[in-house]
Amino acid sequence: MNKYFEINRIKEGLRTGKLVVNGLELRTPLLVHSADVIQYLRPGQVRTTNTRALYYDPVILAEKLRKKDLADLPDLHRVLGWQGIFFTTSGAAEIGKLAKPRGYKTNGVNFRLPNQGQLISLSPKKAIQLQEQSGADITEQLYRDVNYYAPVDDLAAAVELMGHWYATNQDTLFPITGGGLKKLHRQSIDFVTGQRPFGYFVTQTDQVDSLAEIKRNLAAIIKLLPFESLRVTKTTANFEQLRTVIRSGIDVVYSDVAVHEAVMGNALVNKGKRLDFTRESFSDDWETIDSECQCPVCTSHYSRAYLHYLARINSPQYTSLILEHNLFWLNQFVANLSSKIN
C-alpha cells in the first residue's frame, strides 16, 4: 500500500493527523476542494492557495467531456499536470439519477450516460479500476445511493446490496450508508469486520437538512468506526455545514463551497462572512479583501474597488480572483482549527 494514515492528537472530538499518499504528506483535518476549480484557475495557481488535494466524480466528468463510456476517461494527473492528490467518488450519487431501479443487480449496476444511449454495466471491481485509470489516488467502493430521508425499506435494501458489492479491497474507502439509522450503520460496518479498509466514507451527509442532525448522525457513526481509520465525508456548498462536519471529528471533507461562493460573487472573510463586491459601497474602497489574509490576491493588493469594477463589467477575472482568495481562506481556516489542538 502506497498510502497510510496516523492520528496525532485529539481534543473535544476534533482530531489532527497525517495522511501520506504516494510520498506526499497531507495534514488532517483536510479540506478537499472540487476539481471544478481548474475551470477557473491554472493548476499552479491552485497550489499557491495551499491546496494539495482535489476530488471529482467520474460520472460527472464523463458527462462534461462527452464521453460514451467511463473507460474513455483520461488520466487527470497527466492532462492537468496536477502534482497533488486526487480523491474520487465512486459516482454513486450521479448513477442514482441515471439508473432505473431494475438496473441495480447483485453483481453491479446498469445505466446510460445522458445523450449517449450506450448501456454501461459497472461492477464494484470495475468501478475502482476506472477510478484508478482516471488518476484517482484514493478511490471509493461503489454503493447504491438512496436519499437520507428515504423509507426504511429502501435504505435497508441499499445496505444489503452494498454487502453483495463489497470488493474486499483494503486500499479504498468503504461507504457507510443507512440514513440516520444506527442499526443500518452497524450492518454496513459489519460487512468489513476483520478486513479493515483504508478508510470509511460516510455517505448522505450532503443530503441532511439541519446542522443538529448532521452532528447527531456523525457522532453515532463515528462511535462505531475503528478509531485509527480515516473518516471521510462530503458536504454541500455551505460553510456552516463544512465547519460542523470538521468539528465532529471527520478527517477529510469533500466540499465545493469555494467554487460555489466564487461563482455567486462572494468572497469569504471573518468567520465565514461573505462580501459581494457588486455592491456600490465598494466602489471607493481601497482596502484588500481581508487585511489579515496572506492569499495571492490580498498580498498583491487588489483593492475592493478594483474587484467591484471587475464585477460590474462581468469580467471572468472577477470569479478567478475571488476563487483564489476563497481557496486560501478556507485552507487557512481549517489549519487554524488544527493549530488549536496542536
Salt bridges, closest charged atoms under 4 A:
GLU6 OE2 - LYS18 NZ 3.39
GLU25 OE2 - ARG27 NH2 2.70
ASP36 OD1 - LYS64 NZ 2.81
GLU94 OE1 - LYS97 NZ 3.48
ASP137 OD2 - HIS77 NE2 2.85
ASP171 OD1 - LYS3 NZ 3.22
ASP206 OD2 - LYS234 NZ 3.74
GLU213 OE2 - ARG216 NH2 2.88
GLU228 OE2 - ARG196 NH1 2.29
GLU240 OE1 - ARG274 NH2 3.52
ASP251 OD2 - ARG15 NH2 2.75
GLU261 OE2 - ARG274 NE 2.83
GLU280 OE1 - HIS308 NE2 3.84
GLU280 OE1 - ARG312 NH1 2.93
ASP285 OD2 - ARG304 NH1 3.31
